[in-house]
Amino acid sequence: MVTIEQGIQALQDTVKFDLRHPHYNDTVELSEFLYKLVSGKEQEELITHYKMRETDEQKAQRVRLTRTMTKYASQQIMNFFGRVRRSDNRKKTVKHDNEQSLELIQAQEMNFHAGQSLEDYLFATLMSLTFMDPNSFILFERKDERGPQGEIVSTKTYPVMVLSEQALNHHFEDGNLQWIVVRMNRHDVARVDGYEGEELQHIEREDFYLYAAGFTIELKEMSSMAGIELQPGQEWMVVDSKFSNEKKYYLQTVYNPGTTEIPVHPVGAYFSQENPAIFTSPLEPAHEVFHDLINLKSEFDLTKALHTFLQKIQYAPPCDFENEYGHCQSGYIAGQPCPSCKGTGVEIHKTTQDVILVKWPASKDEWIPLEDVAHYVELPEWLPKWQAEQLEILLKRISLAVFGTEVFTAPSAGARTATEVMIEWEKVYDKLTPFAHKVSELYRAGIRHIAEYLEVREGLTVDHKFPYDFKFESIADLLVMLQAAKDSGASFEVQDEIERRILEKQYANTPEMMRRISAKRKFIPFRGKSVEEIAIILSSRADDDTDKVLYEGFEQIFTEIEAESPDFYLFPYAVQKQIVLDKVEAKAREVRYMNNLAGAMAELNAIPAEEGLDDEIIE
């Protein structure tokens, strides 16, 4: 663990000698490239990279006409990462031995930043940083509200995003961050002497912070040392500028933020294959495909704009415009462009509202068929069609590179087997798992920091975990799996679990209905038995057998239970079971069973005719 003295030395060396961690340039360059891919902006160099022989004018035209697809392709991948947020089978536990302390923690957790909960903030922030700046960090900072005597009245935990460009220097041991130097720009206003007296000048300052476990060191840039009284733990640091004779003055302050662990955490979830010392975006396996996508989309846009528009070649009569300066001669009158033909020398068709009038021929020999006057160039339809097909192929390649399967087309069961459906989703789950683990890691860290800043860390229990199976299958996929489970003779437990997942998806927006269905499913008789097996069982049961009565009148029995006990689904299982048993026994006393058809007919024939029965056959 780094000491305060070591931290001061590391911070001062970083500022004095402009030090950077060994992979600083790589992380910044990666973030700049990823920003271009995900945002679709600032791609001029990427667009013209393949066309080195084009003139500057041609490159400018290419950039102007190109509408990149990288933002669209990136968003399709990010959409699947967004599904992790909707996973309802994650484990989240925050407990405390003291109920009041728990309420304080939960209050800050639920309103962590800009009305967002801690979990919601982490999902939104990590979605952005994981794809655009994977070597950035999240700082859990504290803000104290103090009373008139300087006492702390309340403490709030808030997040600060530390981009890779701001993370100048840091040190890891065994994969754990020991300390980090962060540069923050600050806009300051200073009073200076101007031509008309004192003026206000806006100055951009650079402040530096070193964060470590148990302490923080601040270097705050000041105009000078004049008029500032040092407080305990403060001292001045003067740095000679490399570019001028001016000196920079920094007020150094060491303070204890109240944490036992470093409050800064890396957001990266995927180590780069090209440089395992840094984190990368989930898009890294598709970087080369993205380059091809940019190039091909640029060619496609140029083809549409320059080669696939309606082109017409036509004969046109010479312009016969005349004014006070003379008549049109090859497009000019008195040395100036003709106002009618604009210097072309012929009368041409400019808009859909124009009509070209041709003088009536003096003789039949001068007659020219109108269809011979104009000719429309045949459009090269095959070229844009081929380019569009190639674009679709590249989009699929991006999906295959990232997930190992195609996600740009909606997953559906179709003719796929249950095994194929499961394998395709498992590929997606494997890619999403590191991202989900990072969300959980930062959630646990955030809760710990909130508790420490509130000084209620002791007695805290926090856990957050996602399963390896995110259960993103559609209902169609699950139906395929259920049918395959039945056909293969899978155990009742397997089939029941698939059915439960189908119901959960079906009633995802109506949890009350799901609770009702779950309670009812507990009492379905002969669960796991086939229709044939149930028929054999029923034939050997007594007429008043509990399971037989419940099976035959299941829906009617529960309709009556719902009417009589609306809160049935909230009762403990033992209470529910007794209510069902009482209702079944009452139903058994009401039902009359007929042993055979002859007995049934005899009973019917014994009813007097005046009771209203006709002689019609009753089936």
RAMO-V169997 format. One record per run of one state. SS is the DSSP state (hx for helix, st for strand, lp for the rest). FROM is the first residue (numbers start at 1). TO is the last residue. Records with the same first field share a line. If there is no record, write none. Layout:
BEGIN
SS->FROM-TO + FROM-TO
END
This chain:
BEGIN
lp->1-3 + 17-23 + 40-43 + 49-55 + 66-69 + 87-90 + 97-98 + 111-112 + 114-115 + 117-117 + 133-136 + 147-151 + 163-166 + 174-175 + 195-196 + 213-214 + 223-233 + 241-246 + 256-263 + 267-269 + 272-278 + 281-283 + 308-311 + 315-317 + 319-321 + 324-325 + 328-328 + 330-331 + 334-335 + 338-345 + 347-363 + 367-369 + 373-373 + 377-380 + 404-417 + 454-459 + 466-474 + 488-491 + 507-510 + 522-530 + 540-545 + 553-553 + 565-567 + 571-572 + 591-596 + 606-608 + 612-619
hx->4-16 + 24-39 + 44-48 + 56-65 + 70-86 + 99-110 + 118-132 + 284-307 + 364-366 + 370-372 + 381-403 + 418-453 + 475-487 + 492-506 + 511-521 + 531-539 + 546-552 + 554-564 + 568-570 + 573-590 + 597-605 + 609-611
st->91-96 + 113-113 + 116-116 + 137-146 + 152-162 + 167-173 + 176-194 + 197-212 + 215-222 + 234-240 + 247-255 + 264-266 + 270-271 + 279-280 + 312-314 + 318-318 + 322-323 + 326-327 + 329-329 + 332-333 + 336-337 + 346-346 + 374-376 + 460-465
END
